[in-house]
Amino acid sequence: MNAPQFYQLLLGELNVLAGEPGAGYSLILDAARQQRNAQLYRRAVEVALQARSGEAALTAARTWAKDLPKDVEANRFVWQILLALNQVTETGPVLRDILAQSSPTERNDAINAIPQAYARVADKSQALTVVREALGPSLKQRAHAAAAWTTLGRMELALDQKPQALASAQKGHAADPASPFPALLALELFELGQPEAEALVRDHLRVAAPAEPNGPAVSLTYARILLDLQRNAEARDQLNLLTGRQPELPEPWLLLATLQIQDDALPQATASLEKYMGLARQANDERSARGLTQAYLLMAQIAEKRNDFAAANAWLDRIENADDIMAAQMRRASLLARQGQMAQARALLRNQPERRPEDARLKLVAEGQLLRDFKAWEQAYEVYGEAVKRFPQDVELLYDQAMMAEKAGKPEVMEQLLRELMATKPDYHHAYNALGYSLADRKLRLPEAKQLIEKAVELAPTDAYIQDSLGWVEFRLGNVQRSLQILQAAYGKRPDAEIAAHLGEVLWSQGQREQALKIWREGLLLARDNETLQETLKRLRVNP
């Protein structure tokens, strides 16, 4: 750089400092053109952006890209500024150039980043059209087709086009079955109620190499979803495979321990948690610190199951994260209640300091949950009533109070609260389902019960528990075959002890005794202490 060029740049920067960014921008951009210098072009773009002049920034970036056509960063700035200016149609050719300029090893990362870049675009249909055209070459390249189809699928999903997103995931999987990208999209779709997506995930896991960088993410996410669906045996298989193939990964051990505690396999759970804690301490990051808190809570739960309350408290004492103190206090309160000290347990929760505005609500919910766990329905009803008075706009609290009213033998109060909730929030499907199911279960106003549940189905058509309610009211109305069809579909979608109780009873009533016993046995494996299932077996005098 010669003296006049240096002086020009200095003058440009002084103008910027003096509050004259327009003059400074012009001087810096002119210097960049003279020297064809990428750093100076970047600086000109920065000055324009600081002055909130998007058009000036775009001019500088476009000049940069024209003068230095091999500079990938120049095109990235053009692309990002066009998106910020909402000039979506103009981004297509630039995006295509960016992908063409990126190295083969970096291209999939660039493709996978596209949906996030277009997430704030107002016209998402237009964005999809632009991206589809820009990805044309990548869709035909085996190394990049899976990522490209996945990106299109994610943008279709942003438009709530789930069938189209699934079709894109399937095309990406067909192009490269070992690629994790279509499988991760399929997992999102599976979780959003697209059961056909599961076949893609299973096929990917069958052919993918275990050591692939994103391989564990697919298995781990799939295991989490299976746990949410209460398909515990399949989740256990996935986690056993993961911990066997890659024992150095911490998170699968924590999930496996959670499942083993549910199965009451306490020695195995303890071993899994010890393995997890060792790996998490080595990692020494924020995610591991949160996981350690969960591990300490689980170890306390194991000690509690063994009636070793001193050990349980010792594990809780290890929790240092202030945000997790309430969870630890909840566990302490449970320990006290199990030792017959319910008053002290409630006092422990009540006396917890309120560091944040939401802590007051959290304390009341924790106390209500404690009372629910110990079937102190009347006291739980009162606590949720107190919570509703303090937080009158919180529909979740009103719903919980209604549920406790029913448990406390106040069905009229429950109905009053649920109708109040429907008036406050007409799209709150849980309220319609709860009232409809309660009426059906008590064999009251069955046509009205069916109408309420059908309203809940309309609001949440994929909810298996609402389908269970619909099947139950059909049974109460005498529509046995219709009931059986609905309950079988609900149980297939979400194996659950309560659904098993209803499905088993319908089968039993039709003389299909062996099938009913099979379903009830499965229900007992899922949740032996489920009240509905236990009451059904007692009433029918069955011991499966």
Number of C-alpha atoms within 10 A of each C-alpha: 7 6 8 9 17 12 12 16 21 15 16 25 20 15 17 18 11 10 11 14 23 16 15 25 27 17 20 26 27 20 20 24 16 10 13 16 15 19 11 20 27 21 18 29 28 17 23 23 17 13 17 12 15 17 14 19 27 21 17 30 27 20 19 29 22 13 16 16 15 13 15 16 18 23 25 17 21 25 25 17 21 20 19 15 13 16 12 22 14 14 21 19 14 19 24 19 16 23 20 14 17 14 11 12 10 11 20 21 13 16 24 18 13 17 20 12 13 20 13 12 17 11 13 17 14 13 20 22 15 19 26 19 14 21 22 13 15 22 20 13 12 12 17 23 25 31 30 33 28 30 30 25 30 29 26 21 18 16 15 11 13 18 16 17 26 26 16 24 30 25 20 28 26 15 21 20 22 20 25 27 25 34 32 23 25 32 21 19 23 20 17 12 14 16 13 13 24 18 14 23 24 14 14 24 22 12 11 15 14 16 10 12 9 14 21 21 14 21 25 18 15 27 24 18 17 19 18 13 15 17 18 22 12 14 24 19 12 22 25 16 15 23 17 10 13 14 16 15 16 23 22 25 26 25 22 25 29 19 19 19 19 14 14 13 13 19 13 14 25 19 13 22 25 17 18 27 23 12 19 24 14 11 13 10 11 10 11 19 18 15 19 22 22 19 26 21 24 23 25 26 25 22 20 20 15 12 14 14 20 13 17 24 21 14 20 23 16 13 21 12 10 8 12 14 16 17 17 23 20 20 23 24 24 23 24 18 19 15 12 11 13 18 11 13 24 22 12 17 21 15 9 14 11 13 10 7 8 9 15 17 16 16 23 23 19 21 24 25 18 22 22 17 13 13 14 16 20 17 16 28 24 15 22 25 22 15 23 21 13 13 14 12 11 14 19 13 22 24 22 22 26 29 26 28 24 19 18 18 12 15 18 12 17 25 21 12 21 26 17 16 22 16 11 12 12 13 16 19 21 21 27 27 27 23 25 29 23 20 21 25 15 10 13 13 11 19 14 14 26 25 16 22 28 21 18 25 22 12 16 16 13 15 16 22 20 25 27 26 30 29 30 28 27 23 22 19 15 11 13 19 15 14 24 22 12 21 28 20 15 25 21 12 18 19 21 23 27 23 28 29 25 27 27 29 25 23 19 16 12 13 11 13 15 13 14 23 20 13 24 29 18 18 23 19 14 20 17 14 12 15 13 15 23 20 12 17 18 11 9 10 9 11 10 13
